[in-house]
Amino acid sequence: MDIRSQIAMVFHLDKCIGCHTCSIACKNIWTDRKGAEYMWWNNVETKPGTGYPNKWEDQSVYKGGWIKSGDSVQLKGMDRKSTMANLFHNPHMPLMDDYYEPWTYDYANLFEAPAGDDQPTARPISLVTGEPMDIKTGPNWDDDLGGSPDYARQDVNMHDLTPAEREAMFQLERMTMFYLPRICNHCLNAACVAACPSGAIYKRGEDGIVLINQNKCRSWRMCVTACPYKKSYYNWNNGKSEKCLLCYPRLETGQAPACMHTCVGRIRYLGVLLYDADRIKEIASCDEKELVAKQMDIYLDPFDELVQQAARENGVADSTLESASKSPVWKFVKEWGIALPLHPEYRTMPNLFYVPPLLPAIADTSGGTYETTSASLWGGIESSRVPMQYMANLFTAGDTMKIREVLKKLMAVRIHRRGVTVGDLNEDECKQAFAETGLDADMADAIFRLTSLPKFNERFVIPDAHREEATELLENTADIKGNTGFGTINTPQRI
C-alpha cells in the first residue's frame, strides 16, 4: 500500500444561503488584479442552471476529464497527437464570452460631465480593452433564477429526464432551486496535472493540494481544457495559468482557507483523508456504475493500526494521522456516508464532497393539482420538487439508489431530532426511519451536532505543516546544486 494524506472538503448544501461571501473573500485575496478580473476561484451557482463558465458540465463541448480506455483511462479528446495539434488552436477552449467580459464603470463622467439637460451616466468600460461595452452576462447572471428559460432549462444535468419531469420543474407550484458552491477539487487523479505539456502543475506530496509552478508554466492552457470543472484559468495579462490553491499559506499557519473562514452559513468542513495511491488507476478505470463506491473504498480507516503503520513508513507524520482521526470529512464521507463527489463520471476522483440538499416536497394528487400537505410532518423524498434523477446526475453518475440512500439518512436525522426536541411524532415513525437507513439515535445526534452546532475547530481540523522538513529539503537541494541561497530554487515538487 502507498498510503498518502489528502486535504479534503465537505460542503453541506442544505446550509448554503447563496450569499457569495466566500466568493468575495477569495476574490479580494487572490484574483483582485489585472488579468484575473474574470476569475472566480470560488463561485456559487444556482441549480438548476448552466453555471460558470456557461455549460461547464457539457464535456461534449469542452472535452474535460477522463474516459475509460480498456483497463486504463485517457484524457477525453486529448491524446498525445491531438494535444500537439491543438497547442496553437484549441477548439475545446472556453472563450471569455463563456465566462464573461469583466467591466467597470466610467464614474468620472458622473462628476465631471458639464451642465446640461441630460442626466450623465457611468458607462460600462471593459477591463480588458478599456473601451465602452454592452454588458451581456456576468459571473452570477442566472443567480436565483431557478425557472429561467435562458439558463435553468439549458442545464445539461436534465439530459436524461423525461419531458414531463423537465416541464414539471418549471411549473410555478413546483419551482425550486438550490445553491452549488464550487472550488478546485484537488483531485486524486487530476486531469489538469496529466494534461500540462510543461509539467508545471503538480500535486503536493504532503497534503495533495494541486498547484501550478509559475516558473514552468508556458501558457499552453491545456489544463483549462482538461479540467472538467473548469477551475484552471488563464491570466491574459501575465500569460500564466492560475487556479485555487486552497489558501495553502493559511493552512501552513493553521488557518482555514479564506472562503471557509468567512462562510456565513458555515457549510464548509475541511480535514485529512488517508488513501491508497496504488489503487488510483484501478478505481479511475472501473465501470461508471461503480465509481462512487470504489472512490469511497480508496479512503482508509485512520483508526486501523495497519493503515497507521503503513502511513508512517511512507512518511506521513503522526500529527497528520491524529488530524485524520478527528477529520469531519471522514465522518461525512465514510462513517456516515452522506457526502458525495460532484460528477464522479469525470473520473478525476475529486476531494470535494457535497451533502445533497433536502429540497421542498409537493404531493401530486389527481387532476394535475398539487397538494402541499402530506400524511407525515414532511413529504417523502420521492416527491421532491427536483427529480431524483437530476440529483443523481450531479452526484452519483446517474445512480438514483445512492442518492435515495443519502436523502433517507438526512430525513431520518430530521425526524429523530423533531421527536427529541418537540416530541410530537409517533415513535414508530422514528424507528422506521432508522430501520430503513441503518442509523441509530447516537449516530443521528452526531450528524445533527456536526451539521448544526459545530465549533470552529470541529469544522476545520488542519494538520501541522512541518515547516522544518520543507526547510531541510530546500537546504539539501541547495547543497546538491552548490547554491547556498534560496533565491534560485523553486518550491519542492513531490509527487
N, C-alpha and C positions, 0 to 999 in steps of 0.2 A: 504493500500500500504506500502511496505517495501522499501523505496527509499534509494538507496546507490549510491556512486560515484565510478567511474571506470576510471582509466587512460587507454586511448585507442590511437591507432596509425593509420595513413593512409600512405601507400606507393604509390606514383604515378609512375606507371611502364613506362609511356611514357618518363619519365625523367631519368630513370636508365641507366647508361652507362657501367655497369659491371666492374667498376674499382677495386672493392673489398677493397676500403679504409675502409669501415665500418667494414668488417671482420677483417682486420689487427688491427684497433683501439681496437676492443673488445678483440682480442687475446692478444695484448700487455698488457691490463689491467687485464683481468680476468683468462685467461687459459694458460698463458706462464709459466708453471711449470710442475713438474713431475706428471705423471698420467693423465694430461689434454691435452697432446700434440695433440691428435686426435680430441679434442672437438673444434667445431666451433659454439659457441652460436649464432653467426650471420654468415650466409653463403649466397652466391649469386649463384643461379643455372641458367643454360641455359635451356630454354624451346623452343621446345620440348627436353626432356632429362629425365634421370632416377633420378637425384638429389642426395642428400646426407642425410642419408645413401642410398645406392643403392636401388631403387624402394621403397622408404619410403611410397609412396602412396598406395601400394598394401596391403590392410588390410586383404586380404585372407591369406597372409603370416604372417603379424605382429600382426593382431588382435587388432588394436588400436581403440580408440574411443568408442562410444556407439551405441547400436542398439535399435530400438523400441520394447517394450515388453508390449503389452496390452495398458493401458493408462499411462505407465511409460517407463523408459529406463533402460537398464542394460549394464554393460561393455561388449564389444564384446569379447566372448570367455573367460571371466574371472568372473565366479560366485564364491561364497564362496568355493565350493568344489574343483573346478579346481585350484583356487588360492593356496589353501593349498597343493594340489598335485604337483603344479609346483614351489613351493618355492625353491627346491633344483635342479630342472631341468626344465627350461622353454623353450619349443620348439619354442616359438614365439619371443625369444630374438634376436635382431640383433647381429651378430658377429662382431669382429673387422674388418674382411675382408669386411663386408658390408659398413663400414666406410672406413678405410684404416689403414695400419700399419705405424705409424709415423717413420720417419727416419732422420738421419743427415748424414754427410759425414766425412770420415777419412781424414780431411785436413792435419793432421800432416804428413801423408805419402808423401804429395807433397813436403814438406820442408825437411824431414829427410831421404828420400829414398837415398840409396847410388848411386854413379855414375854408369851408365850402358847404354846399348844400347836401352833399352825400356823406353818409356815415363811413369813416375809414374802417378797414378790416385788416386783420392779420392773416395774410395769405399763407397757405401751407408751402413750405420750401423743402425740397428734397435734401436729406443729409448726405446723399451720395453725389449728386450732380451740383447741388447748390442752386438749382433752377426751380421756378414755381411749378407745382404739380397738382394734379387732381387726386385726392385720396380715394382709393378704391377698396382697400381692405386693410386689416390690421391684425395684430397677434391674437386678439380675442374678439374678432369681428362677429362670431356667432355665439358669444357668451350669453348664457341663459336662454337662448332661443331654441329650446328643445324641439319645437314643432316647425321650425322654419323650412320652407320648401327648398331654399337655396343651399342649405347646409345639412340639416339633420337627415333629410331624405337622400342625401348623397353619401351617407355613412356606409363604408364598404362592409361593415360587420352585418349588414342586412342582406348580404348576397344570397343566403340560403333560407331566408324567411319566406313563408308563403305570402302571396299578395294580400291575403286577409290579415295576416299578422302585421305586415308593414303598414297597411292602412289604419289598422286599429290603434297603432302607436300615435297617430296624428289626429285622432278624434278628440274633441275638446274634453269629453268626460274622462278619457284615459291618459291625456297628455302628462308626461313627467320627464324628468331629466336628472342626471347626477354629474358630479364633477370628477375628473380624472387628472390628478396632478402627475407630471412626468419629469424625471431627470434621467441622466445616464444610468443604465442598469449595471454597469461594471461587470459584464457577463463573464461566465467561466469559459465560454467558447466564443469570445468576442470576434465578430466578423471584421470590425474595423482594424484590429491588430493583424489579422491574416491578410487583409487587402492592401495594406500600405506597402508600396514598392520600395520605399527607402528605409523601412524598419523603424520609423520614428515613433510609432505607437507601441507601448509595452504595458505589461501588467505587473505591478509591483509584487515581488515575491512575499513580502512581509504581511500584506493585507489585501492583495488582489485588486487594488484601485488601478483603473486604466488611465494612463497619462500619455501626453504627446510631448516628445523631446523637440522643442522648437528649433534647436540647432540642427537637427537631422531632417526636419520637415522640408520637403521640396515642392510643396503646393500641387501635388498630383490630384489631391481631393478624392482619391479612391475610397477613403474612409467615409466620406459623406455619402457616397453611393452604397457602400457595403453595409452601413449601419441601418438595419430595418426600422429602427425607432427614430432615425434622423436626429441624433443627438451629437453629431460631429458637424462643426460649422467651419466655413471658410471666411477668414478675415480678409476682405478685399483691400484693406489699406496696407497691411504688412505682409500679405502673401503667405500666411501660415494658417494651418487648420487649428481649431481650438475646440474644447469640449469641457463639460462638467468634470471637475477634479475632486469632487466630494469634499471640498474645503479641507484637503489633507493638511495644510498648515495649521488649521484649527484642531483637527483630530490629533495631530502630534503634540499639541499642548493641552490635550484633554477636553477640548471644547467641541460641542456639537456643530455640525455644518450650519451655515447661516440660515438656509431655508428651513431646517428643522428647528433651530433655536427660536425662530420668530413665528413659527406656525401657530396661528390663533386657535384653530380647532384642536391642536395637539394630536393630530392624526398620525404623526411620524414616529417611527421607532428605529433604532439602529443598534446593531450588535454583531457579534462574531459567530460565524458558522465554520465548522471543520468539514472538509470534503476530501475525497479520494481523487486526486488528479489523474490517476491511471485509468479511471472509468469515463473520462470525458468523451473520448472518441466513441466508445460503445454506446453511451447514452444519447449523444447527439445524433447518432445514425440509426436509432431504433425506429420502429413503426410510429406513425404520428399519434395513434391512439394510446401509446404507452409513454409519451414524452413527459407528461406531468408526473406520473407515478415514479418513473425512473429518475427524473431530476430530483425528486424528494429523497430517493434512495441514496443519492450521492452524498448527502449531508449526513455526517456521522454523529453518534451519541457522544457528547463531551464528557459524560459520566462513565463511559466504558474505559476500564483500565488499559485494555489492549490498544484502544484508539489513542489514549493519552501517551502511552509508551511509544507508539509509532510516530506520533506528532513530535515528541521530544527528540527522537532520533533524527527527525527531519528538520530540526532547528526551530520548532515552534516554542516560544518562551512559555514558562509556567504562568506568567501573568496573563498571557493570551488565552491559555487553557482555562484559567479562572474566569476570565471575561466570557468565554464561550459557555461556561456552565451557568452564567447569570443572564445570558442573552435573551432579550424579549423576542427577538426574531426566531430563535429556536422554538420558543413556546408557541408562537403563532403558526409557524410553518410546519413543524414536526410533531410537537407534543399534542397540540390541539387540532392541527390540520385544517385551519380556517383561512389561510392566506395562500394565494395562488399567483403564479407568474403571468405577466402580460404577454400575450401572443407566443406561447411556447412553440408553436409551429415554425417559428423563425429559426429554431434550433441553436440559438446563441446561449441558452441556459442563463437567463437574466437573474440577478441577485437583488432585484427589487420586487417585492411581493405585495399583493393587494388583498385586503379583506373586502369581498364584494358587498355592495350596499343592499340592505333590505328595503326595497322600494315600496311605495304605497300599493295596496291591492284593491281590486274592484271586482265585484262578482257580476258575471253576465247571467241574467235571469232568462227571460224569454221575450220574444218580440223585438229584440235589438235594444232593449232598455237596460240600463245599468243600475245596480243596487250597491250602495256603499256600505251597507250593514252585512254582518255575517253571523253565523251561529256562535262563534267564539269571539273573544275580545279583538283578535286580529284575524284578518283574512289569510287564507293559506298562501304559501309561496307560489303555488301553481297559478294563482290569479293575479300575479304581479302585473303591473301595467307595462313593463318591458318583458317581452318574451324570454323564456329560459334559454332559447337558442341564441339570442343576441348576447346574453351574458357569457354563454359557453364559447362563442366565437372570440370573445375578448380574452378569456382567462384559462380555457381548458382545451383549446384546439378543437372546439365543437362538441365536447363531451358533456351533455346536459346532466348526466347522472352525477358527475363530480360536483357540478355547480349546485345541484339539488341537495347533495350531502352537506355542503358548506352552509347553505342557506337554512337548512333544517337545524343545524347546530346553533346558528345565530338566533333563530327563532326560539329554540329550546332555552337558551340563556335568557331571552326576553321574558318568556313565560315563567321561568323559575323565579326571576327577580321580581316580577309582578306579584307572584304568590308570596314571596318573602316580605316585601315592603308594604303591600296593600292587603293581601290575604283575601281577595275576592274571587280567586279562581278555584275551580274544582281540583282537588288533589289528584284525581285520576288523570287530568289533563297534563299536569306536570310529569307524572310518572310515564305517561305515554310518550311525551316529548323526549324524555331521557332514553326510553327503550328504543326509539327509532334512530337515535344518534350515537349511542354508546357513551354519552356523557353521564356524569353524576353531579350531585349538588356541589361537591367541593370543586370540581373542575369548572362548573358553570360560574361559581363565585369567583374563581381565579381569573376566568376570562373577563367577567364584569369588572373586577378590580383593576386589571391591567388596561382595560379599554376605557374605563370611565374615571378612575381615581388614581392614576399612577403619579408617582413623584418623578421629578426630572431625572434623577439617576436611575430610575427604573425604566424609563423610556430610552435612555441613551447609556449603554454600557460600552464605554470606549476603552480598548486595551492600551497599555503603556506602549509608547513608540520606540523605546530603547534607542534613543539617540546615540548613546555611546557606541553601539555596534556599527551604526552608519558612519560615525566619525572615524572609527578604527578602520573600516573598509576603505574610506576615502584616503586615509593616511597610507595604508598599504598600497593602494593603487598609485599614489603619488611616488612612493619609494620605487615601485617597479618601473615607472616611467622616468625616473630620475628627476622628478619635479617636486620641489619642496613646498610649493604653494598649492592652493586650491583653485586658483583662477581659471585654469585651462581644463579642469576636469568636470565632466558632466555628471549629473545625478546618476548613481548606480542603477543599472537596469537589470534587475534579477528577474528572470522569467520562471 
